[in-house]
Amino acid sequence: MMGLAVMYKMMARHSKEIAFPCLRIAESGGMFTDQEIQKNFLDAFNIPILSVWGSTETSGIALANAPNQHRTDGSMGKACPYYQVRLVDEDGQEAAPGKTGELIFSGPAVTSGYYNTPDFPGREGWYFSGDLAQQDEEGFFRFIERKSGMIKVAGLKVYPLQIELIIQQHPAIKEVAVIGVTEKRRGCVPKAFITLEEHAALDVDELETYCRKCLASYMVPREFQLVASLPKIGSGKINKKTLLSNPELPLPIPAPV
């Protein structure tokens, strides 16, 4: 079965109402699947979630965790057969193990361009995915952030996913999306949009204090906005492009009547 992290999260919550007697493996792609979701799904159904990476440009899955060696630390696995995968830094040089670089792909299944448009992000036979990742000494790749989503706070690189993973640990929080918003002094600062679990309450000051304990000061969101819902695309992923184009778009939580 292939799905998004949010789907597996909901399935684990309703494990008493559903069963998968013939299912052996669940694959997750399209968004980050954290350890808690993987653990809850495994506990509920005794089925591992294997994180993978793929795109239309690579004709499907290009990175995958194998059933006998999958990780629950956010790893997207290793290169699939017939794919060549590299991580390159901003200068186009190979990124060392543990360092962040852009994922680029080559191989017989990787497209060489888009029809009738010159805007293909590739050169010299390599497709530049726009995804930032790190590779460990064993060859496993871990997603860091979309290149376009990276925030620079006073010149320092900030990856929204790192902030989101910290905020998501709070039991009252259902979903969170962090983007960069313009600020005069630092150029850009993180802002967090948050939806709450049903009947949950949240002390924003307490959340900010927690973030300051877990994150560098420049990574702590300068604003936490509670909203009724977040914009989504068809697959269920949060639409950060919509948030970036109009940070005031999400509807605030209605006041109690």
N, C-alpha and C positions, 0 to 999 in steps of 0.2 A: 504494500500500500504506500502511496506517495501523498504527502500532505504538508501543510504548514504547521509551525509550532503551535499556533493558536488553536488549530483543530485538535491536536493531540492533548493539549491542555484541557479542552472541553470534554473530550472522550474520557480522560482519567477521572474527571469530576463526576461523570455519569456512568462509572464502571459497573454499578449494580444494575443498570438498565440495559446494557449492551454486552455482547460477547463476540469474540472472533475465533471460533474453534479451528478454522483452517489457516489463519494468518500466522506467518512465521517471522516476517521482517517488516518493519515500517521505516520508510525513508522520509527524511525531512529536508526541504530546501526552500529557497526563496526568502528566508529570514532566519535570524539566529535562533537556535534551540538551546536554551540553557540547561544546566545540570538538573535543576529541580523538575522541569518538565520531563526530561528523560527518565529520571528516577521514579516519578509518580506513575508514568505510563508503564514502565517495567514492573513496578509493584502491583499495578492494577491488572495487567494482562499477561505478564511474563513474556513480553515481546520487546526486544530492543529497538530503539530508534537510531537509525544510522544516518548521520548528516551527510549530505552530498552537495555538490555544486555543479550547475550546468546552465546553459543559455541557448537561445535560438542560434546564435553565431557558432556555437560549438556542436550544434546538432544533437544536443542532449547532455547527459551527465559526463563531465570531464574529470571531476574529482569525487572520490567516494571512500567511505569507510567499509572495509570488508567485515563480514559477520564475525570472523574469528579474531579480529584485531581492532574493533571499533573503540573509539574514545568517547568520553562524556565531558570532555573539557572544552568543548566548542570546536573541536577539530572537524574539518570538512574531508579528511582522509588524504589519500595519495592520488597521484595521476592514474587515470584509467588507461588500459592498453591502447596503444596507437596515438596517445596524446603526449606532446612535449609541453611542459609547464615550467615557467620561470617567474622569478620575482625580480623586478627591476626598480631601482630608486629613481629619484627625480632627474638624475643625470643619465639615465638609461643603463646604469651599471648594475651588475648582479648584487642583490641585497644579501648580506651575510645571514646565516642562521640566527633567528631571534630578532632580526631587524625587519622593519615594515617596508614593504614594496608593493608595486602594482602587479597583479596577476596577469600574465600574458600567455597565450596558448598558440600552438601550432600543431598541424597534423592533417591527415587526409579528410577528416570530417569537419574541419574548421573552415568557415566560409572565407572567401577571398575578397568579398565586398558586398555592397548593397546594390540592388537593381536601380539603375537610372539615377543614382545620387553619388556624389563624391565624398560624402561625410562618413565613410567607414573608418572606425578608429583602429587602423592597423598599418603596419609597414614592414617591409622585408619578410613577408610571410608569417608575421605574428599578429594575432588579434589582441588588442589592449582592452581588457575587460572593464576597467574603471573601478575594480574592487581592490582594496588594500588588504593585505594579508601578511602573515608571518609563517615561516617554515622552521620546524624544530630539527634537531640533529638526526631524527629518525625518518625525516621526509614528510611528516604530516603537516598539512596546511591549516592555519586557523584564521578565520575571517576577522578583520579589524573594523573596517568601515568602508562605505562607498567613498571614492576619492572626492566626489562632489559634495559629500556630507561633512567632510573634515572642517573643523572650525579653527581659525587662528586667533587666539586671544593675546593681544600685545606681542604678536610674533611667535607665540608658543602653540604647537600643534595640539589640538584637542579632538578626540574621537568620541562622538556622541554615544556610541554603543557602550563604551566603558562607563559612562555616567548612567545610562539607562539600566545596566545590569545592577548597579548599586541601588538605584531607586526602586527597582522591581522587587527587591528583597523585603520591602515593607508589606505586611499582610493585607493592608487596606487597599493596596494599589492593584488595579486590574490591568491597565495599559499605560505606557509612558512613551513619549516621543520628545527627543531633545534636538533643537535646531540652534543655529547661530543667528543672533539679531544684532543690528548695528548699535554701537555705543561710541560716543565721541572720544573718550579717553583711551580705550583699549582697542578700538576698531570694531571688535565683535565679541559678544559674550554668549554663553549658553543660556537657553530658556527651555524649561521643561513643561510640557503639556501632560496632564495626568487625568485619567479616569479612575473612578473608585469601584471597588466591588459593591455589590448590592447591600444596602443597609450599613455600609462601612463609613467611618468618620476618620478624618485625618487632621492632625495638628501640623500645619506647614512649617512652623518654627522648629518643631521637633525634628521634622524631616531634614530641614536645612542643617541643623546641628549634627545629625547623623552623617549627612553628606560631607560635612567639614572634617569629620573623623576619618572618613574613608577615602577622600579625594584631595588632591592638591588644591590649594585655595583658588587658583585660576580656573579650575575645572568645575567648581560648584556653581550650579545655575543661579543667575542673578534674579530670576523670577520663576516661581512655581505657579502655574495657572491650572486650576481645577476646571475641567470641562465635562459636559454631558456625554460627548462622543468625539471621536477623532475621524477625520476624513480617511476613507479607504479606497483602494483600487479594487478591481473585480476579483482578484485572488484573495482578498482579505488583508493584504498588507497595508500598513499605515502609509498614507500618501504624503510624504514629507515635502514633495514639490508644491503641493497646495498650501502647506503650512508656511513654507519659505516665501511664497508669492504673496501671502496674506496672513501674517501671524495672528491677526485678530479674528480670523474666520471661525474657529471652533466656538460652538455655543457654550456659554457659561452654564454652570449647574443652576437650575431654576431655584429661586428662593423658596423656602417652605411657606405654605399657605396657612 
